[in-house]
Amino acid sequence: MRDLVNIGIEFLQDTLTSNVVDRTEDCGNGFGWSIIEWPNDSRAYCRYEFAVLRDGNICYDSGVTEDVVRGDWTMMEKLKCYVTDLNPDRLPS
């Protein structure tokens, strides 16, 4: 039980120490992104979390991601390019 409590405390500490490092509401095609940094994450390869945005909310059907994606900064830059290249026709009418 104590281990579960410690895991919960660590999760809360990580949640409280996340920082938005990049956010674009609309990159000209109706889509944007949000990138959060988790500075206390010991796994350097997944220090950042990327979400595709549409109308300021997380978009789960963009074709780029189906949920948030964790990775390094190189992956974040690639995902930003994919979002920038999305066709506005993917937006629902």
Backbone torsions as a table, in degrees:
resi	resn	phi	psi	omega
1	MET	NA	-40.0	-179.6
2	ARG	-61.1	-38.3	178.3
3	ASP	-61.9	-40.8	178.4
4	LEU	-64.0	-38.7	177.8
5	VAL	-64.5	-44.4	179.2
6	ASN	-62.7	-41.1	178.1
7	ILE	-62.6	-42.4	178.8
8	GLY	-62.9	-40.9	178.4
9	ILE	-65.2	-44.1	178.3
10	GLU	-61.7	-41.4	178.5
11	PHE	-61.0	-46.3	179.7
12	LEU	-62.8	-40.4	178.2
13	GLN	-62.9	-43.3	177.8
14	ASP	-62.8	-42.3	-179.6
15	THR	-62.2	-40.2	-178.4
16	LEU	-73.6	-18.6	-176.7
17	THR	-107.2	17.7	176.4
18	SER	-81.4	151.9	-178.9
19	ASN	-132.2	135.3	171.2
20	VAL	-76.7	120.4	-178.1
21	VAL	-106.9	-15.3	178.7
22	ASP	-159.6	133.4	178.7
23	ARG	-150.3	128.8	176.2
24	THR	-131.6	116.3	-177.8
25	GLU	-69.1	-41.5	-177.7
26	ASP	-151.5	117.0	-178.9
27	CYS	-93.2	22.0	175.0
28	GLY	104.7	-5.3	-179.0
29	ASN	-125.0	10.5	-179.4
30	GLY	93.3	-7.3	179.3
31	PHE	-114.4	157.9	175.9
32	GLY	-148.6	-164.9	179.8
33	TRP	-152.9	163.3	172.6
34	SER	-136.5	133.8	176.8
35	ILE	-122.7	125.0	178.9
36	ILE	-111.0	138.3	175.6
37	GLU	-102.6	136.4	175.2
38	TRP	-110.1	84.8	-172.7
39	PRO	-63.8	-21.8	-179.0
40	ASN	-91.1	1.4	179.9
41	ASP	-75.9	120.4	-177.4
42	SER	-73.2	-12.3	179.5
43	ARG	-91.4	94.6	-175.3
44	ALA	-58.5	-27.5	-177.8
45	TYR	-73.4	-10.0	177.7
46	CYS	-137.8	46.3	-178.0
47	ARG	-75.5	-21.6	-176.3
48	TYR	-114.5	154.2	179.0
49	GLU	-128.4	127.0	-174.7
50	PHE	-111.6	136.6	174.7
51	ALA	-133.4	135.4	172.4
52	VAL	-80.1	136.3	179.9
53	LEU	-114.5	147.5	169.5
54	ARG	-143.0	125.1	-175.8
55	ASP	56.8	34.3	176.9
56	GLY	79.6	1.0	-179.8
57	ASN	-117.7	159.5	177.7
58	ILE	-64.2	133.1	-179.9
59	CYS	-106.6	123.1	-176.5
60	TYR	-98.9	-3.9	-176.5
61	ASP	-127.9	34.6	-178.3
62	SER	-76.2	-21.9	-172.9
63	GLY	92.5	-12.4	176.6
64	VAL	-89.5	-49.2	177.5
65	THR	-140.0	158.4	174.9
66	GLU	-104.6	-5.2	-179.9
67	ASP	-163.9	-171.0	173.5
68	VAL	-70.1	153.5	-177.6
69	VAL	-127.0	132.2	175.9
70	ARG	-99.1	145.7	178.0
71	GLY	179.6	-172.7	178.3
72	ASP	-87.0	178.1	-175.4
73	TRP	-65.6	-33.7	177.9
74	THR	-59.5	-42.5	177.7
75	MET	-64.7	-38.9	179.3
76	MET	-60.9	-42.6	179.5
77	GLU	-63.4	-40.5	177.9
78	LYS	-64.1	-43.7	-179.9
79	LEU	-63.7	-38.0	176.8
80	LYS	-60.3	-41.0	177.6
81	CYS	-62.6	-42.7	178.9
82	TYR	-61.1	-41.9	-179.8
83	VAL	-66.9	-42.1	178.9
84	THR	-60.1	-34.4	-178.4
85	ASP	-84.3	-3.4	179.8
86	LEU	-62.8	141.7	178.1
87	ASN	-80.4	130.2	178.4
88	PRO	-58.3	-18.5	178.2
89	ASP	-64.7	-14.9	177.6
90	ARG	-72.3	-13.6	179.2
91	LEU	-72.1	138.9	176.5
92	PRO	-68.5	149.2	180.0
93	SER	-84.0	NA	NA
